[in-house]
Each structure stands twice: as structure tokens, then as C-alpha cells.
Amino acid sequence: MDESDPELEEFATRMFDMARAGETGPLVAYVEAGLPVNLANGKGDTLLMLAAYHGHAATVRALAARGADPERANDRGQRPLAGAVFKKEADVVRALLDAGADPRAGSPSAADTARMFGHTEFLEWFGEAAPPA
């Protein structure tokens, strides 16, 4: 993104806002018209990452179906699946797993995050043993 172009910057901001708000239809229309599906903001957060973190499973599924990378980490090394586990967004976790996200990738991984916060349901989904009670 050319940050010296205020119109382009404003357009990109609108796209990231659509992802945060779960505006699946309009966002998908832009992707299908040529918007890079893995567009990232200045922090490395992709459209998929923002949709996932804000709990929009339908948007996550639509972006993944159009090639969004569920494994792409942001500049802080965070991955969408770990963020969804942290936010306890079960529908998003399932959507990301269906899209091929690896619960053991990243640091902390989604599995580490689930253990840290005692989200045993997610640990079961990941095929991990729950921590002792």
C-alpha cells in the first residue's frame, strides 16, 4: 500500500473496518474485484486476522474460501487461530480449523493459548490433552 496516497489509504482503512465489522458481502465483492485477499495493515493484521479476532466466522470462511492464508502471522507473530482461541470465539476457531489453520503453529500457539486460559473444548478439538484439574 502506498501510504503517500490518501485516497488509497482511506480505501484500505474502509476494507479493514469491513473485516472488523463482519461485512462479508461487500468485502467479498472487493476481493472478487481484485482486492488482495491477504491485504495487511501497518501492523501486519490481514483481513482474515481482523475478522477472526472480532468474531466473524462467516467472513473468515468467505475469505478463506477465496485464498486468505489462515497461517499468516501479524508483525507481533500472532496468528488468527490463537487470537480466536483467546477471544473464545468457537465458531471462528472451527472456521479456521476447517481452513487448515495449525493449532500448534506460532508462539504462543492456539493450543498453548487454550491451555493458558483453560479452554478445554478447544484442546479437545486440537487433539490435545486437557491440563490436569
C-alpha positions as a LaTeX table, in Angstrom:
\begin{tabular}{lrrr}
\hline
Residue & $x$ (\AA) & $y$ (\AA) & $z$ (\AA) \\
\hline
Met1 & 0.00 & 0.00 & 0.00 \\
Asp2 & 1.38 & 3.40 & $-0.97$ \\
Glu3 & 0.90 & 5.38 & 2.22 \\
Ser4 & 1.54 & 8.65 & 0.39 \\
Asp5 & $-1.79$ & 8.30 & $-1.42$ \\
Pro6 & $-4.52$ & 9.46 & 1.00 \\
Glu7 & $-7.33$ & 8.06 & $-1.16$ \\
Leu8 & $-5.72$ & 4.63 & $-1.24$ \\
Glu9 & $-5.05$ & 4.75 & 2.49 \\
Glu10 & $-8.69$ & 5.70 & 3.16 \\
Phe11 & $-9.90$ & 2.87 & 0.91 \\
Ala12 & $-7.70$ & 0.33 & 2.71 \\
Thr13 & $-8.94$ & 1.60 & 6.08 \\
Arg14 & $-12.53$ & 1.01 & 4.91 \\
Met15 & $-11.62$ & $-2.56$ & 3.90 \\
Phe16 & $-10.08$ & $-3.27$ & 7.32 \\
Asp17 & $-13.15$ & $-1.76$ & 9.00 \\
Met18 & $-15.39$ & $-4.06$ & 6.92 \\
Ala19 & $-13.37$ & $-7.06$ & 8.11 \\
Arg20 & $-13.66$ & $-5.93$ & 11.75 \\
Ala21 & $-17.41$ & $-5.41$ & 11.36 \\
Gly22 & $-18.02$ & $-8.70$ & 9.55 \\
Glu23 & $-19.39$ & $-7.06$ & 6.42 \\
Thr24 & $-18.89$ & $-10.23$ & 4.42 \\
Gly25 & $-20.84$ & $-9.39$ & 1.25 \\
Pro26 & $-19.22$ & $-6.06$ & 0.42 \\
Leu27 & $-15.75$ & $-7.25$ & 1.45 \\
Val28 & $-16.01$ & $-10.37$ & $-0.71$ \\
Ala29 & $-17.19$ & $-8.24$ & $-3.64$ \\
Tyr30 & $-14.00$ & $-6.16$ & $-3.36$ \\
Val31 & $-11.84$ & $-9.30$ & $-3.12$ \\
Glu32 & $-13.53$ & $-10.78$ & $-6.17$ \\
Ala33 & $-12.93$ & $-7.47$ & $-7.98$ \\
Gly34 & $-9.19$ & $-7.68$ & $-7.28$ \\
Leu35 & $-8.53$ & $-6.58$ & $-3.69$ \\
Pro36 & $-5.66$ & $-8.74$ & $-2.41$ \\
Val37 & $-7.27$ & $-11.29$ & $-0.09$ \\
Asn38 & $-4.18$ & $-11.19$ & 2.17 \\
Leu39 & $-4.09$ & $-7.39$ & 2.37 \\
Ala40 & $-2.43$ & $-6.38$ & 5.66 \\
Asn41 & $-2.43$ & $-3.15$ & 7.61 \\
Gly42 & 0.60 & $-1.40$ & 9.10 \\
Lys43 & 0.69 & $-3.92$ & 11.97 \\
Gly44 & 0.58 & $-6.92$ & 9.65 \\
Asp45 & $-3.03$ & $-7.75$ & 10.51 \\
Thr46 & $-4.76$ & $-9.24$ & 7.48 \\
Leu47 & $-8.44$ & $-9.00$ & 6.66 \\
Leu48 & $-8.78$ & $-12.60$ & 7.91 \\
Met49 & $-6.99$ & $-11.79$ & 11.18 \\
Leu50 & $-9.28$ & $-8.83$ & 11.85 \\
Ala51 & $-12.44$ & $-10.77$ & 11.00 \\
Ala52 & $-11.32$ & $-13.67$ & 13.19 \\
Tyr53 & $-10.36$ & $-11.52$ & 16.18 \\
His54 & $-13.69$ & $-9.71$ & 16.05 \\
Gly55 & $-15.72$ & $-12.94$ & 15.93 \\
His56 & $-16.99$ & $-13.04$ & 12.35 \\
Ala57 & $-16.94$ & $-16.71$ & 11.34 \\
Ala58 & $-18.87$ & $-16.15$ & 8.09 \\
Thr59 & $-16.35$ & $-13.53$ & 6.98 \\
Val60 & $-13.46$ & $-15.83$ & 7.94 \\
Arg61 & $-14.98$ & $-18.66$ & 5.91 \\
Ala62 & $-15.61$ & $-16.42$ & 2.90 \\
Leu63 & $-12.08$ & $-15.00$ & 2.92 \\
Ala64 & $-10.51$ & $-18.44$ & 3.40 \\
Ala65 & $-12.59$ & $-19.80$ & 0.50 \\
Arg66 & $-11.02$ & $-17.07$ & $-1.64$ \\
Gly67 & $-7.46$ & $-17.92$ & $-0.64$ \\
Ala68 & $-6.82$ & $-15.98$ & 2.57 \\
Asp69 & $-3.94$ & $-17.57$ & 4.46 \\
Pro70 & $-5.10$ & $-18.79$ & 7.90 \\
Glu71 & $-1.45$ & $-19.23$ & 8.95 \\
Arg72 & $-0.25$ & $-15.71$ & 8.23 \\
Ala73 & 1.06 & $-14.07$ & 11.39 \\
Asn74 & 0.98 & $-10.35$ & 12.06 \\
Asp75 & 4.07 & $-8.30$ & 12.91 \\
Arg76 & 3.87 & $-9.47$ & 16.54 \\
Gly77 & 3.88 & $-13.13$ & 15.48 \\
Gln78 & 0.20 & $-13.61$ & 16.36 \\
Arg79 & $-1.89$ & $-15.95$ & 14.23 \\
Pro80 & $-5.63$ & $-15.78$ & 13.64 \\
Leu81 & $-6.35$ & $-19.10$ & 15.38 \\
Ala82 & $-4.58$ & $-18.14$ & 18.60 \\
Gly83 & $-6.49$ & $-14.84$ & 18.62 \\
Ala84 & $-9.82$ & $-16.63$ & 18.15 \\
Val85 & $-8.98$ & $-19.02$ & 20.99 \\
Phe86 & $-8.01$ & $-16.09$ & 23.22 \\
Lys87 & $-11.33$ & $-14.36$ & 22.43 \\
Lys88 & $-13.16$ & $-17.70$ & 22.95 \\
Glu89 & $-14.82$ & $-17.47$ & 19.52 \\
Ala90 & $-15.81$ & $-21.11$ & 18.94 \\
Asp91 & $-17.37$ & $-20.57$ & 15.51 \\
Val92 & $-14.27$ & $-18.73$ & 14.32 \\
Val93 & $-11.97$ & $-21.41$ & 15.75 \\
Arg94 & $-13.93$ & $-24.05$ & 13.83 \\
Ala95 & $-13.85$ & $-21.95$ & 10.63 \\
Leu96 & $-10.07$ & $-21.52$ & 10.89 \\
Leu97 & $-9.51$ & $-25.22$ & 11.58 \\
Asp98 & $-11.67$ & $-26.04$ & 8.56 \\
Ala99 & $-9.47$ & $-23.65$ & 6.53 \\
Gly100 & $-6.34$ & $-25.55$ & 7.55 \\
Ala101 & $-5.03$ & $-23.48$ & 10.46 \\
Asp102 & $-2.48$ & $-25.38$ & 12.55 \\
Pro103 & $-3.26$ & $-25.21$ & 16.30 \\
Arg104 & 0.38 & $-25.96$ & 17.14 \\
Ala105 & 1.93 & $-23.23$ & 14.97 \\
Gly106 & 3.13 & $-19.90$ & 16.28 \\
Ser107 & 4.22 & $-18.67$ & 19.65 \\
Pro108 & 2.11 & $-18.82$ & 21.58 \\
Ser109 & 0.23 & $-21.35$ & 19.51 \\
Ala110 & $-3.53$ & $-21.74$ & 19.66 \\
Ala111 & $-3.01$ & $-24.90$ & 21.72 \\
Asp112 & $-0.73$ & $-23.01$ & 24.14 \\
Thr113 & $-3.33$ & $-20.25$ & 24.38 \\
Ala114 & $-6.11$ & $-22.77$ & 25.08 \\
Arg115 & $-4.01$ & $-24.38$ & 27.83 \\
Met116 & $-3.12$ & $-20.99$ & 29.30 \\
Phe117 & $-6.78$ & $-19.97$ & 29.62 \\
Gly118 & $-8.23$ & $-23.41$ & 30.39 \\
His119 & $-10.27$ & $-23.66$ & 27.17 \\
Thr120 & $-10.53$ & $-27.44$ & 27.31 \\
Glu121 & $-13.11$ & $-27.64$ & 24.49 \\
Phe122 & $-10.55$ & $-26.19$ & 22.08 \\
Leu123 & $-7.84$ & $-28.51$ & 23.36 \\
Glu124 & $-10.13$ & $-31.44$ & 22.56 \\
Trp125 & $-10.70$ & $-30.04$ & 19.05 \\
Phe126 & $-6.91$ & $-29.82$ & 18.64 \\
Gly127 & $-6.41$ & $-33.42$ & 19.81 \\
Glu128 & $-4.54$ & $-32.20$ & 22.88 \\
Ala129 & $-4.81$ & $-33.44$ & 26.43 \\
Ala130 & $-6.51$ & $-31.03$ & 28.81 \\
Pro131 & $-4.41$ & $-29.83$ & 31.73 \\
Pro132 & $-4.98$ & $-31.70$ & 35.00 \\
Ala133 & $-7.74$ & $-30.23$ & 37.16 \\
\hline
\end{tabular}
